[in-house]
Amino acid sequence: MDFSLTKKQLLFELYIAEADARRHKSKKRYVIEFEKNLHKNLLKLCNELYYHTYKPHPSVCFIIKDPKKREVFAAMFRDRIVHHLYFNLTHKLFEQAFIYDTYSCIKGRGTHFGIERLSGHIRKESLNYNRDCYILKMDIKGYFMHIDRKLLIQIIKSSLEKLSSNKSKNSDDKMWKENIDFKFINYLSEELVMLDPTIGCVFRSNLSEWDDLPKSKSLFNSPKGFGLPIGNLTSQLFSNVFLNLLDQFCKRELKCKHYGRYVDDFYIVSSDISYLLSIIPRIEKFLKEELHLDINKGKTKITDYRKGIEFLGTFVKPYRNYVSNECLRRMKKTIFKNENNSWKGKKNNASYNIRKNLFSKTANLNNIGIFNENYTKYYRLFI
């Protein structure tokens, strides 16, 4: 028998989602205002969702410049609660379909995991650095701005249908369709995916900030029906669902043994350079025909593993990893803006000398705090 979510169960899930959405933001004014009438506000949201009358409120749009300039749409707090609700109800289900080397927006599979996996793939393919080995690295042009939302809905619904009869990982060992209300999830998927955040949005940055932003980096220049807002939790989840088709193509059709992807940045490791050259046009064709996406050709490169490869802010070389030059420049640029009580460095990289040279002679920091012996953590002193 298929599971149907009751209003009481939905309200309970909303309380959990609200706690997730407020994490690290409890002192924000919008959170305080919402929680003044928490039960009333969640009950209202519950009714809207249960009776399928929920509509997201207009987003706030602004430009950020760190680590690089980009456009962000921030959802209202009530809508962020809905994003966490959707994520909590679906992410374990979707993740069953993902390959192991999908790294973003998955617990335990973040940037450090991705870097270690790339290092491991290189070691295996090079027979522990004893034979020639190459890394093909590619990414997608303006990925979030060019996601076809109607196609994404089709992929989501198709994935849910295929996964619904699988055994869930819950202790009761039921099928997913006995634990998840798929009619409700399909409804909510439509509401979240098909939203055009540019409609009615409130600008928090001066419009001149968009002047030097590449057109491919803004939803205001995306074709109608294309693009997801950067920053939403659901956008991160949906981006993995969308590119899971690419992952499956590379693993199943192209037989890429050593493949990994973080959002739209992906790599393939092989000792056969001719093989890597041969699959580039096949990947480009698949993305264009099946997902309506284009490769950023200027960033496609094949590198000898001995020369190293940059991935997720780290320069990966045999036997050691380094902080990338781009990441190091950002660290130097923002170090005086740090307002946290502690600072953690990239201690997993071979970067002790970088940390020591960067921080030991920084008078402004040394006057107001102290580093630990390895320069991996900074404690600000309040006098």
Long-range contacts (C-beta under 8 A, 24 or more apart in sequence): 1-178, 2-177, 2-178, 2-181, 2-182, 3-177, 3-178, 3-179, 3-180, 3-181, 4-181, 4-183, 5-50, 5-181, 5-184, 7-46, 7-47, 7-50, 10-46, 10-49, 10-50, 11-42, 11-43, 11-46, 13-85, 13-88, 13-89, 14-42, 14-45, 14-46, 14-49, 14-81, 14-85, 15-42, 16-84, 16-88, 17-81, 17-82, 17-84, 17-85, 17-88, 18-42, 18-81, 18-84, 20-84, 20-88, 21-77, 21-80, 21-81, 21-83, 21-84, 30-76, 30-77, 31-77, 34-77, 34-78, 41-78, 42-81, 45-78, 45-81, 45-82, 49-82, 49-85, 49-184, 49-188, 52-187, 54-82, 54-188, 54-191, 55-191, 56-82, 56-191, 56-192, 56-195, 58-197, 58-199, 58-200, 58-201, 58-202, 59-197, 59-201, 59-202, 59-229, 60-201, 60-202, 60-203, 60-204, 61-197, 61-198, 61-201, 61-202, 61-203, 61-204, 61-205, 62-203, 62-204, 62-205, 62-209, 63-205, 63-209, 63-210, 63-213, 66-330, 66-333, 66-334, 67-330, 69-212, 69-213, 69-217, 70-213, 70-217, 70-230, 71-210, 71-213, 71-217, 71-218, 71-219, 71-220, 71-230, 72-229, 72-230, 72-231, 73-197, 73-198, 73-201, 73-219, 73-229, 73-230, 73-231, 73-232, 74-231, 75-197, 75-229, 75-232, 80-232, 80-233, 82-188, 82-192, 83-192, 83-232, 83-233, 83-234, 84-233, 85-188, 86-185, 86-188, 86-189, 86-192, 86-234, 86-237, 87-233, 87-234, 87-237, 89-180, 89-185, 90-180, 90-185, 90-237, 91-237, 92-168, 92-169, 93-160, 93-163, 93-168, 93-176, 93-180, 94-159, 94-163, 94-237, 94-240, 94-241, 96-163, 96-166, 96-169, 97-159, 97-162, 97-163, 97-244, 98-240, 98-244, 98-247, 99-244, 99-247, 99-248, 99-251, 99-259, 101-247, 101-259, 101-260, 101-261, 102-240, 102-244, 102-247, 102-260, 102-261, 103-260, 103-261, 103-262, 104-236, 104-239, 104-240, 104-262, 104-263, 105-233, 105-236, 105-237, 105-239, 105-240, 106-240, 111-262, 111-312, 111-313, 111-314, 112-348, 114-260, 114-262, 114-311, 114-312, 115-311, 115-312, 115-314, 115-316, 115-321, 115-348, 117-260, 118-260, 118-267, 118-269, 118-309, 118-311, 118-316, 119-316, 119-321, 121-258, 121-260, 121-269, 122-258, 122-269, 122-305, 122-316, 122-318, 124-258, 125-257, 125-258, 125-269, 125-270, 125-271, 126-271, 126-305, 126-318, 129-305, 129-318, 129-319, 131-271, 132-271, 132-273, 132-304, 133-269, 133-270, 133-271, 133-304, 133-305, 134-269, 134-270, 134-271, 134-273, 134-276, 134-302, 134-303, 134-304, 134-305, 135-267, 135-268, 135-269, 135-302, 135-303, 135-305, 135-309, 136-267, 136-268, 136-269, 136-270, 136-276, 136-279, 136-280, 136-300, 136-301, 136-302, 137-265, 137-266, 137-267, 137-299, 137-300, 137-301, 137-302, 137-303, 137-309, 137-311, 138-266, 138-267, 138-280, 138-283, 138-295, 138-296, 138-299, 138-300, 139-264, 139-265, 139-266, 139-295, 139-296, 139-299, 140-264, 140-287, 140-293, 140-294, 140-295, 140-296, 141-216, 141-293, 141-294, 141-295, 141-296, 142-214, 142-216, 142-217, 143-239, 143-263, 143-264, 143-293, 144-227, 144-228, 144-229, 144-230, 144-235, 144-239, 145-216, 145-217, 145-218, 145-219, 145-221, 145-222, 145-226, 145-227, 146-216, 146-222, 146-226, 146-227, 146-292, 146-293, 146-294, 147-226, 147-227, 147-228, 147-238, 147-239, 147-242, 147-293, 148-225, 148-226, 148-291, 148-292, 149-193, 149-194, 149-225, 149-226, 149-227, 149-228, 150-194, 150-225, 151-242, 151-291, 151-292, 152-193, 152-228, 152-238, 152-241, 152-242, 153-189, 153-190, 153-193, 153-194, 155-241, 155-242, 155-244, 155-245, 156-186, 156-189, 156-193, 156-238, 156-241, 157-186, 157-189, 159-241, 159-244, 160-185, 160-186, 160-189, 192-234, 192-238, 193-228, 193-238, 197-229, 236-263, 239-263, 239-264, 242-291, 243-291, 245-290, 245-291, 246-283, 246-286, 246-287, 246-291, 249-283, 249-286, 249-290, 250-283, 254-279, 254-282, 254-283, 262-311, 262-312, 265-311, 265-312, 267-309, 267-311, 269-305, 273-302, 276-302, 277-302, 313-346, 314-346, 314-349, 320-349, 320-350, 321-348, 321-349, 321-350, 322-349, 322-350, 322-351, 322-354, 323-349, 323-351, 323-354, 328-354, 328-358, 331-358, 332-358, 335-359, 335-362, 335-365, 336-364, 336-365, 338-378, 340-380, 341-379, 341-380, 342-377, 342-378, 342-379, 342-380, 343-377, 343-378, 344-376, 344-377, 345-375, 345-376, 345-377, 347-374, 347-376
